[in-house]
Amino acid sequence: MDEGAANTGKLPQDDPRRRRPDTRLAREMLGWEATTRLREGLEKTVRYFDQSGFAARAPD
C-alpha cells in the first residue's frame, strides 16, 4: 500500500463507528486528564495537515 493511500476496506462487524476511549486508567494511575476540547483538537489537527501539505497530495 502507498504511504499516502487510505485503507478503504470493510470494517469488522463489531468495530465501533465512533471512538470513545476510556481514559479512566490514565487518570487513576497517572493523574492525567485531557485538557483540549474536541473542537479545538480537530481545528488544530486540520490546520496541521493543511500546513504540512498532506491534504494537497492526492493518491496516484
C-alpha positions in Angstrom: 0.0 0.0 0.0 1.3 3.5 -0.8 2.3 5.6 2.1 -0.5 8.2 1.5 -3.1 5.7 0.5 -6.2 5.3 2.6 -7.4 1.9 3.8 -10.9 1.6 2.4 -11.5 -2.0 3.3 -14.5 -3.2 5.2 -14.5 -2.7 8.9 -15.1 -5.7 11.2 -18.8 -6.1 12.2 -18.1 -5.2 15.8 -16.0 -2.1 15.0 -17.4 1.0 16.7 -18.5 3.8 14.4 -17.3 6.4 16.9 -14.3 6.0 19.2 -14.8 6.9 22.8 -11.6 6.0 24.7 -11.8 5.2 28.4 -9.2 7.4 29.9 -10.0 6.3 33.5 -6.9 4.2 33.8 -4.6 7.1 32.8 -6.4 9.4 35.3 -6.2 6.9 38.1 -2.6 5.8 37.6 -1.0 9.0 36.3 -3.3 11.8 37.3 -3.7 12.6 33.6 -6.8 14.2 32.1 -7.4 15.6 28.7 -7.3 19.4 28.6 -8.1 20.0 24.9 -11.7 20.2 23.9 -12.7 18.1 20.9 -13.5 21.1 18.6 -10.1 22.8 19.4 -8.3 19.5 18.8 -9.9 19.0 15.5 -9.2 22.5 14.4 -5.5 22.1 15.4 -5.4 18.8 13.5 -6.9 20.2 10.3 -4.6 23.2 10.5 -1.5 20.9 10.9 -2.4 18.9 7.9 -3.2 22.0 5.8 0.2 23.5 6.7 2.0 20.2 6.1 0.7 19.9 2.5 -0.5 16.4 3.3 -4.1 17.2 2.3 -2.9 18.6 -1.1 -1.3 15.4 -2.2 -3.8 13.1 -3.9 -3.0 9.4 -4.2 -1.8 8.2 -7.6 
